[in-house]
Amino acid sequence: MIFDCELVGKIGSMALINQEINELDYNTFSRIGKYLQPGHVWISSGAVEIGKIDYFKRNNSSIEPEDDIAKSLYAAQGQCILIENYRRFIEPEYSVRQILIEHNHFNDNAKKDYIKRLLMRSMEQKAIPIINYNDSVSNDEIMKMEVSKIRSSNEFAVECIDNDETASQISLLLKSRYLLIMTSSEGLLENPSEPSTLIEKVEGKDTYELIENIDGLLENCIGSSRKGSNGMLAKLQFLKEPIKNGTTVIIGSSKYTIPDLINGTVNRTIFMVR
């Protein structure tokens, strides 16, 4: 099977923050950046949470009122820090390019094709694309109205309210060999409150059987990574389309490196056709 991209990876906000001291986890940035290389596309959450931390450090207060504008202001402040730290740890011979996307980029074929060409040329030029949703100018109410309008004429609409969905869409767009989802847990757990219940492998003799086995796991996933998301349940729903495209999906902890998660030398959950 031919793939246009080796790896699409994604990391969640909380995996980039040392919650004990409410500060960026620079070790995580280092572990990721060290192994990003041409042929990799990285989707990174974290701008809003990092912006909150930075704003509070500088002002000893939060932005009031806590509304959509506050979220956009935090995102704009956090994006600078997010990219600064990826640039710090990615090998200096590689360019780093920030690409901010919105839901409309995936609901319009011309825009979707443009994003694909942009990413393909970046990889050809040995640049590492760092992608995030454009929270700086995004308004939840307007986004929901736009998505509702799209659904009125199309059966399916991409929302990208969760970067797991964004990562899935990028993986589909580029037909990546691997889709890696980094989280604060070691993978998919039968019991979300019991780390010892890690499901190491989900397989099928073909794509259809693999999807059936994933559907059988959905009832076990009741955790939530953050308010407003569906946690591991959402991850399972989003990863099914890349799997249909031939992509191998891995969910694992951000405390491990990209090569260790891909090669299976550490705990993880891998979804693959036998």
ChimeraX attribute file (.defattr): number of C-alpha atoms within 10 A of each C-alpha:
attribute: neighborCount
match mode: 1-to-1
recipient: residues
	/A:1	5
	/A:2	8
	/A:3	14
	/A:4	14
	/A:5	20
	/A:6	19
	/A:7	27
	/A:8	26
	/A:9	29
	/A:10	25
	/A:11	25
	/A:12	21
	/A:13	18
	/A:14	19
	/A:15	21
	/A:16	24
	/A:17	21
	/A:18	14
	/A:19	11
	/A:20	6
	/A:21	8
	/A:22	11
	/A:23	15
	/A:24	22
	/A:25	15
	/A:26	15
	/A:27	15
	/A:28	19
	/A:29	21
	/A:30	16
	/A:31	17
	/A:32	23
	/A:33	21
	/A:34	15
	/A:35	15
	/A:36	23
	/A:37	20
	/A:38	19
	/A:39	21
	/A:40	22
	/A:41	29
	/A:42	22
	/A:43	24
	/A:44	25
	/A:45	23
	/A:46	22
	/A:47	28
	/A:48	23
	/A:49	23
	/A:50	25
	/A:51	23
	/A:52	21
	/A:53	21
	/A:54	19
	/A:55	18
	/A:56	12
	/A:57	12
	/A:58	9
	/A:59	9
	/A:60	9
	/A:61	11
	/A:62	16
	/A:63	15
	/A:64	8
	/A:65	9
	/A:66	9
	/A:67	11
	/A:68	16
	/A:69	17
	/A:70	17
	/A:71	23
	/A:72	20
	/A:73	20
	/A:74	24
	/A:75	26
	/A:76	18
	/A:77	21
	/A:78	23
	/A:79	24
	/A:80	14
	/A:81	18
	/A:82	23
	/A:83	17
	/A:84	12
	/A:85	15
	/A:86	22
	/A:87	19
	/A:88	14
	/A:89	19
	/A:90	21
	/A:91	16
	/A:92	9
	/A:93	9
	/A:94	16
	/A:95	17
	/A:96	20
	/A:97	15
	/A:98	17
	/A:99	15
	/A:100	15
	/A:101	16
	/A:102	19
	/A:103	19
	/A:104	18
	/A:105	17
	/A:106	21
	/A:107	18
	/A:108	13
	/A:109	11
	/A:110	11
	/A:111	13
	/A:112	17
	/A:113	14
	/A:114	12
	/A:115	18
	/A:116	15
	/A:117	14
	/A:118	13
	/A:119	24
	/A:120	18
	/A:121	11
	/A:122	20
	/A:123	21
	/A:124	11
	/A:125	13
	/A:126	16
	/A:127	22
	/A:128	27
	/A:129	25
	/A:130	21
	/A:131	23
	/A:132	23
	/A:133	22
	/A:134	18
	/A:135	23
	/A:136	21
	/A:137	14
	/A:138	17
	/A:139	15
	/A:140	11
	/A:141	9
	/A:142	10
	/A:143	17
	/A:144	13
	/A:145	11
	/A:146	15
	/A:147	18
	/A:148	14
	/A:149	12
	/A:150	17
	/A:151	14
	/A:152	10
	/A:153	9
	/A:154	11
	/A:155	7
	/A:156	11
	/A:157	19
	/A:158	18
	/A:159	20
	/A:160	21
	/A:161	17
	/A:162	18
	/A:163	22
	/A:164	28
	/A:165	18
	/A:166	25
	/A:167	29
	/A:168	27
	/A:169	21
	/A:170	25
	/A:171	28
	/A:172	20
	/A:173	20
	/A:174	21
	/A:175	22
	/A:176	27
	/A:177	22
	/A:178	22
	/A:179	29
	/A:180	25
	/A:181	26
	/A:182	27
	/A:183	21
	/A:184	16
	/A:185	19
	/A:186	22
	/A:187	25
	/A:188	27
	/A:189	22
	/A:190	18
	/A:191	15
	/A:192	18
	/A:193	10
	/A:194	9
	/A:195	14
	/A:196	11
	/A:197	13
	/A:198	18
	/A:199	18
	/A:200	18
	/A:201	13
	/A:202	18
	/A:203	17
	/A:204	16
	/A:205	10
	/A:206	13
	/A:207	19
	/A:208	13
	/A:209	13
	/A:210	21
	/A:211	24
	/A:212	13
	/A:213	15
	/A:214	19
	/A:215	13
	/A:216	10
	/A:217	17
	/A:218	16
	/A:219	10
	/A:220	14
	/A:221	19
	/A:222	16
	/A:223	16
	/A:224	14
	/A:225	17
	/A:226	11
	/A:227	7
	/A:228	9
	/A:229	15
	/A:230	17
	/A:231	17
	/A:232	23
	/A:233	19
	/A:234	19
	/A:235	22
	/A:236	20
	/A:237	17
	/A:238	18
	/A:239	26
	/A:240	20
	/A:241	16
	/A:242	24
	/A:243	25
	/A:244	15
	/A:245	16
	/A:246	20
	/A:247	27
	/A:248	20
	/A:249	25
	/A:250	24
	/A:251	27
	/A:252	28
	/A:253	21
	/A:254	25
	/A:255	16
	/A:256	18
	/A:257	19
	/A:258	22
	/A:259	13
	/A:260	13
	/A:261	22
	/A:262	20
	/A:263	8
	/A:264	15
	/A:265	10
	/A:266	15
	/A:267	18
	/A:268	23
	/A:269	23
	/A:270	23
	/A:271	23
	/A:272	20
	/A:273	18
	/A:274	10
